[in-house]
């Protein structure tokens, strides 16, 4: 595959896409944090927001666990978005970190923080599967 550089205009489009996705991710993180804060007892020490029935407590714990997982997922996505924005600034955005070839534009539209082309990502995933 021939190495190809994204035009300045395309880089600006991807930067705009990354910034939009970053803002949406930050909003989700803020919403989860707000939800977790509201789930805790209020400042007066009032525990009335807590469930008293054992089954309800289990549901509450399950919900909180899902929120923690979602928060971790969104924080990881935010990290990847920030790294992609840094690559735009460094003028290395759109190049595969493994082989140095151009990452297909269609892939970048779907996964704008992609660091690898499809071929290299497939190789990496195959290696992970074999280790399991």
N, CA, C and O atoms as a GROMACS GRO file, in nm:
protein
  528
    1UNK      N    1   0.084  -0.118   0.000
    1UNK     CA    2   0.000   0.000   0.000
    1UNK      C    3   0.089   0.125   0.000
    1UNK      O    4   0.184   0.135   0.078
    2UNK      N    5   0.057   0.215  -0.086
    2UNK     CA    6   0.135   0.338  -0.098
    2UNK      C    7   0.102   0.433   0.016
    2UNK      O    8  -0.016   0.451   0.050
    3UNK      N    9   0.205   0.494   0.077
    3UNK     CA   10   0.184   0.589   0.184
    3UNK      C   11   0.118   0.714   0.125
    3UNK      O   12   0.157   0.760   0.018
    4UNK      N   13   0.021   0.766   0.194
    4UNK     CA   14  -0.056   0.881   0.146
    4UNK      C   15  -0.079   0.974   0.264
    4UNK      O   16  -0.107   0.929   0.375
    5UNK      N   17  -0.068   1.101   0.241
    5UNK     CA   18  -0.088   1.199   0.348
    5UNK      C   19  -0.223   1.265   0.328
    5UNK      O   20  -0.262   1.295   0.216
    6UNK      N   21  -0.293   1.288   0.437
    6UNK     CA   22  -0.421   1.357   0.430
    6UNK      C   23  -0.396   1.505   0.400
    6UNK      O   24  -0.300   1.564   0.449
    7UNK      N   25  -0.483   1.562   0.319
    7UNK     CA   26  -0.470   1.704   0.287
    7UNK      C   27  -0.501   1.786   0.412
    7UNK      O   28  -0.560   1.736   0.508
    8UNK      N   29  -0.461   1.911   0.410
    8UNK     CA   30  -0.486   2.001   0.523
    8UNK      C   31  -0.637   2.012   0.549
    8UNK      O   32  -0.680   2.016   0.664
    9UNK      N   33  -0.714   2.017   0.442
    9UNK     CA   34  -0.860   2.026   0.454
    9UNK      C   35  -0.919   1.902   0.520
    9UNK      O   36  -1.006   1.911   0.606
   10UNK      N   37  -0.869   1.784   0.479
   10UNK     CA   38  -0.916   1.658   0.538
   10UNK      C   39  -0.877   1.650   0.685
   10UNK      O   40  -0.957   1.608   0.769
   11UNK      N   41  -0.755   1.692   0.717
   11UNK     CA   42  -0.712   1.693   0.857
   11UNK      C   43  -0.802   1.782   0.941
   11UNK      O   44  -0.836   1.747   1.054
   12UNK      N   45  -0.841   1.896   0.887
   12UNK     CA   46  -0.932   1.987   0.959
   12UNK      C   47  -1.068   1.922   0.980
   12UNK      O   48  -1.129   1.939   1.086
   13UNK      N   49  -1.115   1.847   0.880
   13UNK     CA   50  -1.242   1.777   0.893
   13UNK      C   51  -1.234   1.671   1.003
   13UNK      O   52  -1.326   1.657   1.084
   14UNK      N   53  -1.125   1.596   1.004
   14UNK     CA   54  -1.109   1.493   1.107
   14UNK      C   55  -1.090   1.555   1.245
   14UNK      O   56  -1.138   1.501   1.344
   15UNK      N   57  -1.020   1.667   1.251
   15UNK     CA   58  -1.004   1.736   1.379
   15UNK      C   59  -1.140   1.780   1.432
   15UNK      O   60  -1.169   1.766   1.552
   16UNK      N   61  -1.224   1.833   1.344
   16UNK     CA   62  -1.359   1.875   1.384
   16UNK      C   63  -1.440   1.756   1.433
   16UNK      O   64  -1.511   1.765   1.533
   17UNK      N   65  -1.429   1.643   1.362
   17UNK     CA   66  -1.499   1.521   1.401
   17UNK      C   67  -1.451   1.472   1.538
   17UNK      O   68  -1.531   1.435   1.624
   18UNK      N   69  -1.320   1.472   1.558
   18UNK     CA   70  -1.262   1.428   1.686
   18UNK      C   71  -1.305   1.520   1.800
   18UNK      O   72  -1.338   1.472   1.908
   19UNK      N   73  -1.304   1.650   1.777
   19UNK     CA   74  -1.344   1.745   1.881
   19UNK      C   75  -1.492   1.728   1.917
   19UNK      O   76  -1.529   1.738   2.034
   20UNK      N   77  -1.575   1.703   1.816
   20UNK     CA   78  -1.718   1.681   1.842
   20UNK      C   79  -1.738   1.554   1.924
   20UNK      O   80  -1.812   1.552   2.022
   21UNK      N   81  -1.670   1.448   1.884
   21UNK     CA   82  -1.681   1.320   1.957
   21UNK      C   83  -1.624   1.333   2.098
   21UNK      O   84  -1.675   1.272   2.192
   22UNK      N   85  -1.519   1.412   2.111
   22UNK     CA   86  -1.458   1.436   2.243
   22UNK      C   87  -1.557   1.508   2.335
   22UNK      O   88  -1.570   1.473   2.452
   23UNK      N   89  -1.625   1.608   2.282
   23UNK     CA   90  -1.723   1.682   2.362
   23UNK      C   91  -1.840   1.592   2.404
   23UNK      O   92  -1.886   1.599   2.517
   24UNK      N   93  -1.886   1.507   2.312
   24UNK     CA   94  -1.994   1.413   2.345
   24UNK      C   95  -1.949   1.315   2.453
   24UNK      O   96  -2.026   1.281   2.543
   25UNK      N   97  -1.825   1.269   2.444
   25UNK     CA   98  -1.770   1.175   2.542
   25UNK      C   99  -1.758   1.243   2.679
   25UNK      O  100  -1.792   1.183   2.781
   26UNK      N  101  -1.710   1.367   2.680
   26UNK     CA  102  -1.700   1.442   2.806
   26UNK      C  103  -1.838   1.462   2.870
   26UNK      O  104  -1.851   1.456   2.992
   27UNK      N  105  -1.939   1.484   2.788
   27UNK     CA  106  -2.076   1.501   2.840
   27UNK      C  107  -2.124   1.372   2.906
   27UNK      O  108  -2.185   1.375   3.013
   28UNK      N  109  -2.098   1.259   2.842
   28UNK     CA  110  -2.137   1.130   2.898
   28UNK      C  111  -2.065   1.108   3.032
   28UNK      O  112  -2.127   1.064   3.129
   29UNK      N  113  -1.936   1.140   3.037
   29UNK     CA  114  -1.859   1.124   3.161
   29UNK      C  115  -1.917   1.214   3.270
   29UNK      O  116  -1.933   1.170   3.384
   30UNK      N  117  -1.949   1.338   3.237
   30UNK     CA  118  -2.009   1.430   3.336
   30UNK      C  119  -2.143   1.376   3.385
   30UNK      O  120  -2.173   1.381   3.505
   31UNK      N  121  -2.224   1.325   3.293
   31UNK     CA  122  -2.356   1.272   3.330
   31UNK      C  123  -2.342   1.152   3.425
   31UNK      O  124  -2.416   1.141   3.522
   32UNK      N  125  -2.248   1.064   3.397
   32UNK     CA  126  -2.226   0.948   3.483
   32UNK      C  127  -2.179   0.994   3.621
   32UNK      O  128  -2.228   0.945   3.723
   33UNK      N  129  -2.085   1.087   3.623
   33UNK     CA  130  -2.036   1.139   3.751
   33UNK      C  131  -2.149   1.204   3.832
   33UNK      O  132  -2.159   1.183   3.952
   34UNK      N  133  -2.234   1.282   3.764
   34UNK     CA  134  -2.349   1.344   3.832
   34UNK      C  135  -2.444   1.238   3.887
   34UNK      O  136  -2.492   1.250   3.999
   35UNK      N  137  -2.468   1.135   3.807
   35UNK     CA  138  -2.558   1.027   3.849
   35UNK      C  139  -2.502   0.955   3.971
   35UNK      O  140  -2.577   0.922   4.064
   36UNK      N  141  -2.372   0.932   3.971
   36UNK     CA  142  -2.310   0.864   4.085
   36UNK      C  143  -2.316   0.951   4.211
   36UNK      O  144  -2.339   0.901   4.321
   37UNK      N  145  -2.294   1.081   4.193
   37UNK     CA  146  -2.302   1.171   4.309
   37UNK      C  147  -2.442   1.174   4.367
   37UNK      O  148  -2.460   1.175   4.489
   38UNK      N  149  -2.543   1.176   4.280
   38UNK     CA  150  -2.682   1.179   4.327
   38UNK      C  151  -2.720   1.049   4.394
   38UNK      O  152  -2.807   1.046   4.482
   39UNK      N  153  -2.656   0.941   4.352
   39UNK     CA  154  -2.684   0.810   4.411
   39UNK      C  155  -2.631   0.796   4.552
   39UNK      O  156  -2.680   0.715   4.631
   40UNK      N  157  -2.532   0.876   4.584
   40UNK     CA  158  -2.477   0.872   4.719
   40UNK      C  159  -2.570   0.947   4.813
   40UNK      O  160  -2.656   1.023   4.767
   41UNK      N  161  -2.555   0.926   4.941
   41UNK     CA  162  -2.640   0.997   5.036
   41UNK      C  163  -2.620   1.147   5.020
   41UNK      O  164  -2.511   1.193   4.984
   42UNK      N  165  -2.725   1.222   5.048
   42UNK     CA  166  -2.711   1.366   5.034
   42UNK      C  167  -2.625   1.423   5.145
   42UNK      O  168  -2.588   1.352   5.239
   43UNK      N  169  -2.594   1.551   5.135
   43UNK     CA  170  -2.500   1.614   5.229
   43UNK      C  171  -2.545   1.606   5.375
   43UNK      O  172  -2.461   1.611   5.465
   44UNK      N  173  -2.674   1.593   5.401
   44UNK     CA  174  -2.726   1.586   5.538
   44UNK      C  175  -2.705   1.449   5.600
   44UNK      O  176  -2.731   1.429   5.719
   45UNK      N  177  -2.656   1.353   5.519
   45UNK     CA  178  -2.640   1.218   5.571
   45UNK      C  179  -2.766   1.136   5.554
   45UNK      O  180  -2.778   1.026   5.608
   46UNK      N  181  -2.862   1.190   5.479
   46UNK     CA  182  -2.989   1.121   5.457
   46UNK      C  183  -2.966   1.000   5.366
   46UNK      O  184  -2.914   1.012   5.256
   47UNK      N  185  -3.004   0.887   5.415
   47UNK     CA  186  -2.987   0.764   5.338
   47UNK      C  187  -3.115   0.723   5.265
   47UNK      O  188  -3.125   0.610   5.218
   48UNK      N  189  -3.214   0.813   5.256
   48UNK     CA  190  -3.343   0.775   5.199
   48UNK      C  191  -3.333   0.738   5.052
   48UNK      O  192  -3.424   0.675   4.998
   49UNK      N  193  -3.224   0.777   4.985
   49UNK     CA  194  -3.210   0.739   4.844
   49UNK      C  195  -3.164   0.594   4.829
   49UNK      O  196  -3.169   0.539   4.719
   50UNK      N  197  -3.121   0.532   4.937
   50UNK     CA  198  -3.078   0.393   4.932
   50UNK      C  199  -3.197   0.299   4.946
   50UNK      O  200  -3.294   0.330   5.016
   51UNK      N  201  -3.190   0.186   4.878
   51UNK     CA  202  -3.294   0.085   4.886
   51UNK      C  203  -3.282   0.011   5.018
   51UNK      O  204  -3.173  -0.010   5.070
   52UNK      N  205  -3.396  -0.028   5.071
   52UNK     CA  206  -3.394  -0.104   5.196
   52UNK      C  207  -3.420  -0.252   5.172
   52UNK      O  208  -3.382  -0.335   5.254
   53UNK      N  209  -3.484  -0.286   5.062
   53UNK     CA  210  -3.512  -0.426   5.031
   53UNK      C  211  -3.388  -0.488   4.966
   53UNK      O  212  -3.322  -0.424   4.884
   54UNK      N  213  -3.358  -0.612   5.004
   54UNK     CA  214  -3.238  -0.680   4.958
   54UNK      C  215  -3.233  -0.690   4.805
   54UNK      O  216  -3.126  -0.671   4.746
   55UNK      N  217  -3.345  -0.720   4.741
   55UNK     CA  218  -3.348  -0.732   4.594
   55UNK      C  219  -3.320  -0.597   4.529
   55UNK      O  220  -3.250  -0.589   4.428
   56UNK      N  221  -3.375  -0.491   4.588
   56UNK     CA  222  -3.350  -0.357   4.536
   56UNK      C  223  -3.202  -0.319   4.551
   56UNK      O  224  -3.145  -0.254   4.464
   57UNK      N  225  -3.143  -0.361   4.662
   57UNK     CA  226  -3.002  -0.331   4.684
   57UNK      C  227  -2.916  -0.401   4.578
   57UNK      O  228  -2.817  -0.345   4.531
   58UNK      N  229  -2.954  -0.522   4.543
   58UNK     CA  230  -2.883  -0.595   4.438
   58UNK      C  231  -2.895  -0.525   4.304
   58UNK      O  232  -2.798  -0.515   4.229
   59UNK      N  233  -3.014  -0.475   4.274
   59UNK     CA  234  -3.035  -0.401   4.149
   59UNK      C  235  -2.953  -0.273   4.148
   59UNK      O  236  -2.893  -0.237   4.047
   60UNK      N  237  -2.952  -0.205   4.263
   60UNK     CA  238  -2.873  -0.081   4.275
   60UNK      C  239  -2.725  -0.110   4.253
   60UNK      O  240  -2.657  -0.034   4.184
   61UNK      N  241  -2.675  -0.217   4.313
   61UNK     CA  242  -2.534  -0.252   4.300
   61UNK      C  243  -2.501  -0.286   4.154
   61UNK      O  244  -2.396  -0.248   4.102
   62UNK      N  245  -2.592  -0.358   4.088
   62UNK     CA  246  -2.572  -0.395   3.948
   62UNK      C  247  -2.568  -0.269   3.861
   62UNK      O  248  -2.484  -0.257   3.772
   63UNK      N  249  -2.658  -0.176   3.887
   63UNK     CA  250  -2.663  -0.050   3.812
   63UNK      C  251  -2.535   0.029   3.833
   63UNK      O  252  -2.478   0.083   3.738
   64UNK      N  253  -2.489   0.036   3.958
   64UNK     CA  254  -2.366   0.111   3.987
   64UNK      C  255  -2.245   0.046   3.919
   64UNK      O  256  -2.156   0.115   3.871
   65UNK      N  257  -2.244  -0.086   3.916
   65UNK     CA  258  -2.134  -0.157   3.851
   65UNK      C  259  -2.133  -0.127   3.700
   65UNK      O  260  -2.026  -0.108   3.642
   66UNK      N  261  -2.250  -0.123   3.639
   66UNK     CA  262  -2.260  -0.091   3.497
   66UNK      C  263  -2.213   0.052   3.471
   66UNK      O  264  -2.146   0.079   3.371
   67UNK      N  265  -2.248   0.143   3.561
   67UNK     CA  266  -2.205   0.282   3.547
   67UNK      C  267  -2.053   0.294   3.555
   67UNK      O  268  -1.992   0.368   3.479
   68UNK      N  269  -1.993   0.221   3.647
   68UNK     CA  270  -1.847   0.224   3.661
   68UNK      C  271  -1.782   0.171   3.532
   68UNK      O  272  -1.685   0.229   3.483
   69UNK      N  273  -1.835   0.062   3.479
   69UNK     CA  274  -1.782   0.006   3.354
   69UNK      C  275  -1.796   0.107   3.240
   69UNK      O  276  -1.703   0.128   3.163
   70UNK      N  277  -1.914   0.170   3.231
   70UNK     CA  278  -1.938   0.268   3.125
   70UNK      C  279  -1.844   0.388   3.141
   70UNK      O  280  -1.793   0.441   3.042
   71UNK      N  281  -1.823   0.431   3.265
   71UNK     CA  282  -1.732   0.542   3.291
   71UNK      C  283  -1.590   0.507   3.247
   71UNK      O  284  -1.524   0.588   3.181
   72UNK      N  285  -1.544   0.388   3.282
   72UNK     CA  286  -1.410   0.346   3.242
   72UNK      C  287  -1.397   0.339   3.089
   72UNK      O  288  -1.295   0.378   3.033
   73UNK      N  289  -1.501   0.289   3.022
   73UNK     CA  290  -1.502   0.280   2.877
   73UNK      C  291  -1.493   0.419   2.814
   73UNK      O  292  -1.416   0.441   2.720
   74UNK      N  293  -1.572   0.512   2.866
   74UNK     CA  294  -1.572   0.648   2.812
   74UNK      C  295  -1.440   0.720   2.840
   74UNK      O  296  -1.392   0.797   2.757
   75UNK      N  297  -1.381   0.694   2.956
   75UNK     CA  298  -1.251   0.755   2.987
   75UNK      C  299  -1.142   0.702   2.894
   75UNK      O  300  -1.055   0.778   2.852
   76UNK      N  301  -1.148   0.574   2.862
   76UNK     CA  302  -1.052   0.515   2.767
   76UNK      C  303  -1.073   0.576   2.628
   76UNK      O  304  -0.976   0.605   2.558
   77UNK      N  305  -1.198   0.593   2.588
   77UNK     CA  306  -1.228   0.655   2.458
   77UNK      C  307  -1.175   0.798   2.455
   77UNK      O  308  -1.118   0.841   2.354
   78UNK      N  309  -1.193   0.872   2.564
   78UNK     CA  310  -1.144   1.010   2.572
   78UNK      C  311  -0.992   1.013   2.554
   78UNK      O  312  -0.938   1.100   2.485
   79UNK      N  313  -0.924   0.919   2.617
   79UNK     CA  314  -0.778   0.909   2.605
   79UNK      C  315  -0.739   0.888   2.458
   79UNK      O  316  -0.646   0.952   2.408
   80UNK      N  317  -0.809   0.799   2.389
   80UNK     CA  318  -0.780   0.771   2.248
   80UNK      C  319  -0.809   0.893   2.160
   80UNK      O  320  -0.734   0.921   2.067
   81UNK      N  321  -0.916   0.964   2.191
   81UNK     CA  322  -0.950   1.085   2.114
   81UNK      C  323  -0.842   1.191   2.133
   81UNK      O  324  -0.801   1.256   2.037
   82UNK      N  325  -0.795   1.208   2.256
   82UNK     CA  326  -0.690   1.306   2.282
   82UNK      C  327  -0.560   1.269   2.211
   82UNK      O  328  -0.489   1.355   2.159
   83UNK      N  329  -0.529   1.140   2.209
   83UNK     CA  330  -0.409   1.094   2.138
   83UNK      C  331  -0.421   1.121   1.988
   83UNK      O  332  -0.323   1.160   1.924
   84UNK      N  333  -0.540   1.100   1.933
   84UNK     CA  334  -0.563   1.126   1.790
   84UNK      C  335  -0.549   1.275   1.759
   84UNK      O  336  -0.492   1.312   1.656
   85UNK      N  337  -0.600   1.360   1.847
   85UNK     CA  338  -0.584   1.504   1.828
   85UNK      C  339  -0.437   1.544   1.834
   85UNK      O  340  -0.393   1.632   1.761
   86UNK      N  341  -0.362   1.478   1.920
   86UNK     CA  342  -0.218   1.504   1.929
   86UNK      C  343  -0.149   1.463   1.798
   86UNK      O  344  -0.059   1.532   1.750
   87UNK      N  345  -0.193   1.350   1.740
   87UNK     CA  346  -0.134   1.306   1.613
   87UNK      C  347  -0.165   1.405   1.501
   87UNK      O  348  -0.083   1.425   1.412
   88UNK      N  349  -0.282   1.467   1.506
   88UNK     CA  350  -0.313   1.571   1.405
   88UNK      C  351  -0.214   1.686   1.421
   88UNK      O  352  -0.158   1.734   1.323
   89UNK      N  353  -0.194   1.728   1.544
   89UNK     CA  354  -0.102   1.838   1.573
   89UNK      C  355   0.040   1.803   1.528
   89UNK      O  356   0.113   1.888   1.476
   90UNK      N  357   0.079   1.678   1.549
   90UNK     CA  358   0.214   1.632   1.513
   90UNK      C  359   0.226   1.593   1.366
   90UNK      O  360   0.334   1.556   1.319
   91UNK      N  361   0.116   1.602   1.293
   91UNK     CA  362   0.111   1.568   1.150
   91UNK      C  363   0.138   1.421   1.121
   91UNK      O  364   0.190   1.386   1.015
   92UNK      N  365   0.102   1.334   1.215
   92UNK     CA  366   0.118   1.191   1.194
   92UNK      C  367  -0.018   1.121   1.191
   92UNK      O  368  -0.025   0.998   1.184
   93UNK      N  369  -0.126   1.199   1.196
   93UNK     CA  370  -0.262   1.142   1.195
   93UNK      C  371  -0.287   1.074   1.061
   93UNK      O  372  -0.253   1.127   0.955
   94UNK      N  373  -0.346   0.956   1.067
   94UNK     CA  374  -0.382   0.884   0.946
   94UNK      C  375  -0.277   0.786   0.899
   94UNK      O  376  -0.295   0.717   0.798
   95UNK      N  377  -0.165   0.778   0.973
   95UNK     CA  378  -0.061   0.682   0.939
   95UNK      C  379  -0.062   0.569   1.041
   95UNK      O  380  -0.069   0.593   1.162
   96UNK      N  381  -0.056   0.447   0.992
   96UNK     CA  382  -0.056   0.329   1.079
   96UNK      C  383   0.071   0.328   1.164
   96UNK      O  384   0.181   0.345   1.112
   97UNK      N  385   0.055   0.308   1.292
   97UNK     CA  386   0.169   0.305   1.384
   97UNK      C  387   0.254   0.180   1.367
   97UNK      O  388   0.369   0.176   1.412
   98UNK      N  389   0.199   0.077   1.304
   98UNK     CA  390   0.277  -0.046   1.288
   98UNK      C  391   0.354  -0.048   1.156
   98UNK      O  392   0.474  -0.074   1.154
   99UNK      N  393   0.285  -0.019   1.045
   99UNK     CA  394   0.350  -0.034   0.914
   99UNK      C  395   0.382   0.100   0.848
   99UNK      O  396   0.458   0.105   0.751
  100UNK      N  397   0.325   0.209   0.900
  100UNK     CA  398   0.352   0.341   0.843
  100UNK      C  399   0.271   0.376   0.720
  100UNK      O  400   0.286   0.484   0.664
  101UNK      N  401   0.185   0.285   0.679
  101UNK     CA  402   0.100   0.311   0.562
  101UNK      C  403  -0.021   0.396   0.601
  101UNK      O  404  -0.055   0.410   0.719
  102UNK      N  405  -0.084   0.449   0.500
  102UNK     CA  406  -0.202   0.532   0.520
  102UNK      C  407  -0.320   0.446   0.570
  102UNK      O  408  -0.346   0.338   0.518
  103UNK      N  409  -0.389   0.495   0.671
  103UNK     CA  410  -0.511   0.429   0.720
  103UNK      C  411  -0.625   0.474   0.629
  103UNK      O  412  -0.642   0.593   0.604
  104UNK      N  413  -0.702   0.379   0.582
  104UNK     CA  414  -0.810   0.410   0.490
  104UNK      C  415  -0.903   0.516   0.548
  104UNK      O  416  -0.939   0.511   0.666
  105UNK      N  417  -0.941   0.612   0.464
  105UNK     CA  418  -1.027   0.721   0.509
  105UNK      C  419  -1.160   0.670   0.563
  105UNK      O  420  -1.214   0.725   0.659
  106UNK      N  421  -1.214   0.567   0.501
  106UNK     CA  422  -1.341   0.510   0.548
  106UNK      C  423  -1.327   0.459   0.692
  106UNK      O  424  -1.418   0.474   0.773
  107UNK      N  425  -1.213   0.398   0.722
  107UNK     CA  426  -1.188   0.350   0.858
  107UNK      C  427  -1.180   0.468   0.955
  107UNK      O  428  -1.238   0.462   1.064
  108UNK      N  429  -1.111   0.575   0.916
  108UNK     CA  430  -1.099   0.692   1.002
  108UNK      C  431  -1.234   0.761   1.026
  108UNK      O  432  -1.257   0.821   1.131
  109UNK      N  433  -1.323   0.752   0.928
  109UNK     CA  434  -1.456   0.810   0.945
  109UNK      C  435  -1.535   0.733   1.050
  109UNK      O  436  -1.614   0.792   1.125
  110UNK      N  437  -1.515   0.602   1.055
  110UNK     CA  438  -1.587   0.517   1.150
  110UNK      C  439  -1.519   0.516   1.287
  110UNK      O  440  -1.584   0.526   1.390
  111UNK      N  441  -1.385   0.505   1.286
  111UNK     CA  442  -1.305   0.503   1.409
  111UNK      C  443  -1.200   0.614   1.396
  111UNK      O  444  -1.085   0.587   1.361
  112UNK      N  445  -1.239   0.738   1.422
  112UNK     CA  446  -1.148   0.850   1.396
  112UNK      C  447  -1.021   0.849   1.480
  112UNK      O  448  -0.925   0.920   1.449
  113UNK      N  449  -1.019   0.769   1.587
  113UNK     CA  450  -0.898   0.761   1.670
  113UNK      C  451  -0.814   0.638   1.637
  113UNK      O  452  -0.724   0.601   1.713
  114UNK      N  453  -0.843   0.573   1.524
  114UNK     CA  454  -0.769   0.453   1.484
  114UNK      C  455  -0.621   0.484   1.469
  114UNK      O  456  -0.583   0.587   1.413
  115UNK      N  457  -0.537   0.393   1.521
  115UNK     CA  458  -0.393   0.409   1.512
  115UNK      C  459  -0.331   0.311   1.414
  115UNK      O  460  -0.213   0.320   1.381
  116UNK      N  461  -0.413   0.216   1.366
  116UNK     CA  462  -0.361   0.113   1.277
  116UNK      C  463  -0.454   0.093   1.158
  116UNK      O  464  -0.576   0.114   1.166
  117UNK      N  465  -0.394   0.053   1.047
  117UNK     CA  466  -0.474   0.017   0.930
  117UNK      C  467  -0.546  -0.116   0.960
  117UNK      O  468  -0.514  -0.183   1.058
  118UNK      N  469  -0.641  -0.150   0.878
  118UNK     CA  470  -0.719  -0.273   0.898
  118UNK      C  471  -0.628  -0.396   0.904
  118UNK      O  472  -0.645  -0.482   0.991
  119UNK      N  473  -0.532  -0.404   0.812
  119UNK     CA  474  -0.444  -0.521   0.806
  119UNK      C  475  -0.367  -0.539   0.937
  119UNK      O  476  -0.364  -0.648   0.993
  120UNK      N  477  -0.306  -0.431   0.987
  120UNK     CA  478  -0.227  -0.440   1.111
  120UNK      C  479  -0.316  -0.464   1.232
  120UNK      O  480  -0.278  -0.537   1.324
  121UNK      N  481  -0.435  -0.404   1.234
  121UNK     CA  482  -0.527  -0.423   1.346
  121UNK      C  483  -0.573  -0.569   1.350
  121UNK      O  484  -0.586  -0.627   1.457
  122UNK      N  485  -0.597  -0.627   1.233
  122UNK     CA  486  -0.637  -0.768   1.226
  122UNK      C  487  -0.526  -0.858   1.278
  122UNK      O  488  -0.553  -0.953   1.352
  123UNK      N  489  -0.403  -0.829   1.241
  123UNK     CA  490  -0.288  -0.908   1.290
  123UNK      C  491  -0.281  -0.897   1.443
  123UNK      O  492  -0.261  -0.998   1.510
  124UNK      N  493  -0.296  -0.775   1.497
  124UNK     CA  494  -0.291  -0.755   1.641
  124UNK      C  495  -0.402  -0.833   1.713
  124UNK      O  496  -0.378  -0.897   1.815
  125UNK      N  497  -0.524  -0.828   1.658
  125UNK     CA  498  -0.636  -0.900   1.719
  125UNK      C  499  -0.614  -1.051   1.714
  125UNK      O  500  -0.646  -1.121   1.810
  126UNK      N  501  -0.559  -1.100   1.605
  126UNK     CA  502  -0.530  -1.244   1.592
  126UNK      C  503  -0.428  -1.288   1.698
  126UNK      O  504  -0.443  -1.395   1.758
  127UNK      N  505  -0.327  -1.206   1.721
  127UNK     CA  506  -0.225  -1.237   1.824
  127UNK      C  507  -0.290  -1.243   1.963
  127UNK      O  508  -0.257  -1.330   2.043
  128UNK      N  509  -0.381  -1.149   1.990
  128UNK     CA  510  -0.451  -1.148   2.120
  128UNK      C  511  -0.533  -1.275   2.138
  128UNK      O  512  -0.536  -1.333   2.246
  129UNK      N  513  -0.600  -1.318   2.032
  129UNK     CA  514  -0.684  -1.438   2.038
  129UNK      C  515  -0.599  -1.562   2.067
  129UNK      O  516  -0.639  -1.649   2.145
  130UNK      N  517  -0.482  -1.569   2.003
  130UNK     CA  518  -0.396  -1.685   2.023
  130UNK      C  519  -0.339  -1.692   2.163
  130UNK      O  520  -0.310  -1.801   2.212
  131UNK      N  521  -0.321  -1.577   2.228
  131UNK     CA  522  -0.267  -1.574   2.364
  131UNK      C  523  -0.368  -1.623   2.467
  131UNK      O  524  -0.330  -1.666   2.576
  132UNK      N  525  -0.494  -1.618   2.434
  132UNK     CA  526  -0.598  -1.656   2.530
  132UNK      C  527  -0.607  -1.802   2.547
  132UNK      O  528  -0.689  -1.851   2.624
   0.00000   0.00000   0.00000
